[in-house]
Amino acid sequence: MALFPKRYHPPGTPPGTLLSGTDVGQTEVQITLLDFGAAGLTINKSADVSQCKAAINEDSITWIRVQGRPTADFMRELGAAFDLHPLALEDVLNAGQRPKMEPYDSQLFLVMHMPTFKNGQIALHQISIFLHKRYLVTFCPCDVEAFSSILKRLETAGTRVRQQGIDYLFYSVIDLIIDQGFPVLEHLGIQIEAIEEAIVSAPGRDVLDKIYRVKRNMILLRRSLWPQREVVSRLLRDGEEWITEPTHIYLRDCYDHTVQIMDLVESYRDMSASLLDIYMSSASMRLNDVMRVLTVIATIFMPLTFITGIYGMNFGDNTRSPWAMPELHWYYGYPLVWLVILGAVASMLVWFRRKRWL
């Protein structure tokens, strides 16, 4: 997966243009229409744009969930039916947008990033949200069921999301997207702890690869989750037109979650940055241990090499010179040399042990 995925139009393209070139890699689009209130809930899992348009009325709350990657033609049809701004439609198609909030004439448009963790990899999915006084439209390109917990609450009579207005459903979607960061960061924390243990025990090439993978994930998370705090802060500050006072309290709790997530991201980012230093220190210590053992071995064999070198010299007839080696003709000369060699080895081992070099 690309570190900074972003689809864009060729330079010079007029703003708000929906090009078919952005349709690469699209999946089949599924529209789920949820119409509910305190009295009941109706769900249409295979709705079309005309059915969604006809379901909007003042007596209930309508949630239009678009799953998959829509085509440009689909976005034009949906935009015409619900009067969605072309710039917002362009941002929906061009995935990889920075999290942001854009108020338009009759809608509030939000871009959020929802992280997921699967098979040791982090993926970020752009969730686009249109808020109107009577309906909510969400775009989720991922294949997983992102809003299953909200659906369960909607299916239960008497829950707060059934009793409150459209702004509480809007808050519930934002809160779920933000809280998805906690389990992802928990998995990253487990990975960092495992890498730290591996660095101390056996710092190998595979550990170095894991360190770089964690650092890459932290960069990706920080780039995507940091702006979401600004989005929620702006909603609290400038969203009086869209957020009622009862929901405003819950949105403050949502902002607190963004602060907690960013604290965790910064902490894990610092820890992942220090992993490389720990790895280099651990690898250096292991190299020093290896060099110490090799040095001890070489030091032990140095006097032995000296002794064998002395007695390995050959000057021909050693019986007629007063400077000849008398040990060459001793009856027990050979075993005596071995005793000297073994004694030298034992003495050095005892000395190295007392110096704590072994």
Secondary structure as GFF3:
##gff-version 3
##sequence-region A 1 358
A	DSSP	three_ten_helix	20	23	.	.	.	ID=ss1
A	DSSP	beta_strand	30	36	.	.	.	ID=ss2
A	DSSP	beta_strand	41	44	.	.	.	ID=ss3
A	DSSP	alpha_helix	49	55	.	.	.	ID=ss4
A	DSSP	beta_strand	61	67	.	.	.	ID=ss5
A	DSSP	alpha_helix	72	82	.	.	.	ID=ss6
A	DSSP	alpha_helix	86	93	.	.	.	ID=ss7
A	DSSP	beta_strand	100	103	.	.	.	ID=ss8
A	DSSP	beta_strand	108	118	.	.	.	ID=ss9
A	DSSP	beta_strand	121	131	.	.	.	ID=ss10
A	DSSP	beta_strand	135	140	.	.	.	ID=ss11
A	DSSP	alpha_helix	148	155	.	.	.	ID=ss12
A	DSSP	alpha_helix	160	163	.	.	.	ID=ss13
A	DSSP	alpha_helix	166	179	.	.	.	ID=ss14
A	DSSP	alpha_helix	181	201	.	.	.	ID=ss15
A	DSSP	alpha_helix	205	238	.	.	.	ID=ss16
A	DSSP	alpha_helix	245	311	.	.	.	ID=ss17
A	DSSP	three_ten_helix	326	329	.	.	.	ID=ss18
A	DSSP	alpha_helix	333	354	.	.	.	ID=ss19
###
